[in-house]
Amino acid sequence: MKESILTVLKGLAVGSSMTIPGVSGGSMAMIIGVYDRLITSVSRIFSEPKKSIPFLLKFAAGAAAGMLLLAGLIGAALDTPAGLPLRFVFLGAVAGGIPLIFRKAELNRLTAVGVLFILTGTAAVLLLGTLPEGMFSPAKEGFGAAVIQFLGGVIVAAALVLPGISCAHMMYMMGIYEPVMDSISRLDILSLLPMALGLAAGTFLTAKLLESLIEKHSRGCYLVILGFMAGSLLDLVPEVSFWWQWLIGGVCTAIGFIAVRLMCSGEIKKLREERQGLNS
């Protein structure tokens, strides 16, 4: 019972973090020590169902509760005067996750190949930016729209699995963050069903692939993620009209950066100690 409650609470923490652009659900799972088991359970859901399914159901219940608790609050806040400073907090949160990815890439010096990987991630952001706004929106109806929403769920799944990429930020980049948060807060499950199915399928299909890529080509993977995060910062900068808004924005950006930096500090310390152990 104690382990079950702990699993639900960990799901609650990860689910809550997934609604905040810039805060990676994968990184949160790493911070609270559930990431490895989560990826293993997803990748072995058919080979070891008795071990995987009960854990995933408990975790999913907590994650769903966390998303429901925060989705309505954030969605409502973005439509108020608090929306502008909140967007600057999101900007700082994305920047705050970059040091963790830099550590994971184990980069001593930047080579031409490293620059190429980073530019690949940046190009992926630019490519997302060329897609029609609201293309994956859950508000659209029809079979064709459902297929596109399913594919959108598959794309978001990559952010869900990989540490360092914010699931909410991915939705923000795709122009569906606010519609999805609104649907979640209204419990409009039907409109989210195609995307949810794509998310489930994408998580299952990519878990093993991404796990294998990170294991065999971790530096390249994390450099691509680094490029993605760095390239996406410009998209998060809100439009401002007055100098005092920039002043408030700077403070809020610092708050977001420090908050995520503190959350990642334990993982960064662990990576530093592992690296020193290998060097010695």
C-alpha positions in Angstrom: 0.0 0.0 0.0 2.8 2.4 0.9 4.6 1.7 -2.4 1.3 2.2 -4.3 0.6 5.6 -2.7 4.2 6.7 -3.4 3.8 5.7 -7.1 0.6 7.7 -7.3 2.2 10.7 -5.7 5.2 10.5 -8.0 2.7 10.4 -10.9 1.0 13.5 -9.5 4.3 15.4 -9.4 5.2 14.4 -13.0 1.7 15.1 -14.3 1.6 18.5 -12.7 5.0 19.4 -14.2 3.8 18.3 -17.7 1.3 21.2 -17.8 4.1 23.8 -17.3 6.0 24.9 -20.5 9.7 24.5 -19.8 9.4 21.9 -17.0 10.3 18.5 -18.4 8.2 15.6 -17.2 11.1 13.3 -18.0 13.5 15.4 -15.9 11.0 15.6 -13.1 10.7 11.7 -13.2 14.5 11.6 -13.0 14.6 14.0 -10.1 12.1 12.0 -8.0 13.8 8.7 -9.0 11.1 7.0 -11.1 12.4 7.6 -14.7 14.2 4.3 -15.3 11.3 2.2 -14.0 8.8 4.2 -16.0 10.7 3.7 -19.3 11.3 0.0 -18.5 7.6 -0.5 -17.7 6.5 1.2 -20.9 9.0 -0.7 -23.1 8.2 -4.1 -21.4 4.4 -3.7 -21.1 3.8 -6.7 -23.4 6.8 -8.9 -22.3 6.2 -8.3 -18.6 2.6 -7.2 -18.2 2.1 -8.4 -14.6 5.0 -6.1 -13.5 4.4 -3.2 -15.9 0.6 -2.6 -16.1 -0.2 -2.3 -12.3 2.7 0.2 -11.9 1.7 2.2 -15.0 -2.0 2.4 -14.0 -1.1 3.8 -10.6 1.4 6.2 -12.1 -1.1 7.3 -14.8 -3.8 7.9 -12.2 -1.5 10.2 -10.3 -0.4 12.0 -13.5 -4.0 12.5 -14.7 -4.9 14.0 -11.3 -1.9 16.3 -11.4 -2.7 17.5 -14.9 -6.3 18.2 -14.0 -5.3 20.2 -10.9 -3.0 22.5 -12.7 -4.4 22.7 -16.3 -7.4 24.9 -15.4 -5.3 27.2 -13.2 -2.6 27.8 -15.8 -5.1 28.2 -18.7 -7.1 30.7 -16.7 -4.0 32.6 -15.6 -2.8 33.1 -19.2 -5.9 35.1 -20.0 -5.4 37.5 -17.2 -2.8 40.3 -16.6 -0.7 37.6 -15.0 -0.3 35.9 -18.4 2.6 38.1 -19.5 4.9 37.5 -16.4 3.9 33.8 -16.5 5.1 33.5 -20.1 8.4 35.0 -19.0 8.6 32.4 -16.2 8.1 29.7 -18.8 11.0 31.3 -20.8 13.3 31.1 -17.8 12.2 27.5 -17.1 13.3 26.4 -20.6 16.6 28.1 -20.1 17.0 26.6 -16.7 16.9 23.0 -18.1 19.7 23.6 -20.6 22.6 23.1 -18.0 21.2 19.6 -17.2 21.2 18.6 -20.9 24.7 20.1 -21.3 25.9 17.9 -18.5 24.2 14.8 -20.0 26.0 15.4 -23.3 29.3 15.2 -21.4 30.7 17.9 -23.6 34.3 19.0 -23.0 34.7 21.0 -26.1 32.4 21.9 -29.0 33.4 20.1 -32.3 32.1 20.6 -35.8 30.0 17.4 -35.4 28.6 18.7 -32.1 27.6 22.0 -33.8 25.9 20.0 -36.5 23.8 18.1 -33.9 22.8 21.3 -32.2 21.9 22.9 -35.6 19.8 19.8 -36.3 17.8 20.4 -33.2 17.4 24.1 -34.0 16.3 23.2 -37.5 13.6 21.0 -36.0 12.3 24.0 -34.1 12.2 26.1 -37.2 10.4 23.3 -39.1 7.7 23.2 -36.4 7.4 26.9 -36.7 6.5 26.6 -40.4 3.5 24.4 -39.7 0.1 26.1 -39.9 -1.0 27.5 -36.5 -3.5 25.3 -34.8 -2.9 22.4 -37.2 -3.0 19.8 -34.4 -5.8 21.6 -32.5 -8.2 19.3 -30.6 -11.1 21.7 -31.5 -11.1 20.5 -35.2 -13.5 17.7 -36.1 -13.6 15.1 -38.9 -11.5 12.0 -39.8 -8.7 13.9 -41.4 -8.4 16.2 -38.3 -8.4 13.2 -36.0 -5.5 11.6 -38.0 -3.5 14.8 -37.7 -4.3 15.1 -34.0 -3.1 11.4 -33.6 0.2 12.3 -35.3 0.5 15.4 -33.0 0.2 13.0 -30.0 3.0 10.9 -31.4 5.2 14.0 -31.7 4.4 15.1 -28.1 5.2 11.5 -27.0 8.9 12.1 -27.8 8.9 15.1 -25.4 7.2 12.9 -22.8 9.8 10.2 -23.0 13.0 12.3 -23.3 14.3 14.1 -20.2 15.0 17.7 -20.9 12.2 18.4 -23.3 9.0 19.8 -21.8 5.9 18.1 -23.0 3.9 21.3 -22.4 6.5 23.3 -24.3 6.3 21.0 -27.2 2.5 21.6 -27.3 3.2 25.3 -27.0 5.5 25.1 -30.1 2.8 23.2 -32.0 0.2 25.9 -31.1 -2.0 23.6 -29.1 -1.0 24.3 -25.5 -3.9 26.5 -24.6 -6.7 24.5 -26.4 -5.4 21.3 -24.8 -5.2 22.8 -21.3 -8.8 24.2 -21.9 -10.1 20.8 -22.9 -8.4 19.1 -19.9 -9.8 21.7 -17.5 -13.4 21.2 -18.9 -12.9 17.4 -18.9 -13.7 17.4 -22.6 -12.1 13.9 -23.1 -13.7 13.2 -26.4 -11.9 16.1 -28.2 -8.6 14.9 -26.8 -9.1 11.2 -27.6 -7.2 11.1 -31.0 -4.3 13.0 -29.5 -4.3 10.8 -26.3 -4.3 7.6 -28.5 -1.3 9.1 -30.5 0.4 9.9 -27.2 0.0 6.4 -25.9 1.1 4.8 -29.2 4.0 7.2 -29.6 5.2 6.6 -26.1 5.1 2.8 -26.6 6.7 2.9 -30.0 9.5 5.4 -29.2 10.4 4.3 -25.6 12.7 1.5 -26.7 14.0 3.4 -29.7 14.9 6.5 -27.7 16.2 4.5 -24.8 18.5 2.6 -27.2 19.6 5.8 -29.0 20.5 7.5 -25.7 22.4 4.4 -24.5 24.4 4.1 -27.8 24.6 7.7 -29.0 23.8 9.7 -25.9 26.0 12.7 -26.7 24.4 13.2 -30.2 20.9 12.8 -28.8 21.4 15.3 -26.0 23.1 17.8 -28.3 20.0 17.7 -30.6 17.9 18.3 -27.6 20.1 21.2 -26.6 19.7 22.7 -30.0 15.9 22.2 -29.8 15.7 23.9 -26.4 18.0 26.8 -27.4 16.2 27.4 -30.7 12.8 27.4 -29.0 13.7 30.2 -26.6 12.8 32.9 -29.1 9.3 31.5 -29.6 8.7 31.8 -25.9 9.6 35.5 -25.7 6.2 37.3 -25.4 5.4 40.6 -27.2 5.8 43.6 -24.9 5.1 47.3 -25.4 6.6 49.1 -22.5 10.1 49.2 -20.8 8.6 48.2 -17.4 7.2 45.0 -18.9 10.8 44.1 -19.9 11.9 44.8 -16.3 9.2 42.6 -14.9 9.9 40.0 -17.6 13.6 39.9 -16.6 12.7 39.2 -13.0 10.2 36.5 -13.9 12.6 34.9 -16.3 15.2 34.7 -13.5 12.6 33.1 -11.2 11.8 30.4 -13.8 15.4 29.7 -14.5 16.4 29.4 -10.8 13.4 27.3 -10.0 14.1 24.7 -12.7 17.9 24.9 -12.0 17.2 24.1 -8.4 15.0 21.1 -9.4 17.8 19.8 -11.6 20.6 20.5 -9.2 20.4 17.0 -7.6 20.6 15.3 -11.0 23.5 17.6 -12.2 25.4 16.8 -9.0 24.8 13.1 -9.5 26.1 13.3 -13.1 29.2 15.3 -12.0 30.0 12.7 -9.3 29.5 9.8 -11.8 31.8 11.6 -14.3 34.5 12.2 -11.6 34.2 8.5 -10.6 34.8 7.4 -14.1 37.8 9.8 -14.5 39.4 8.5 -11.3 
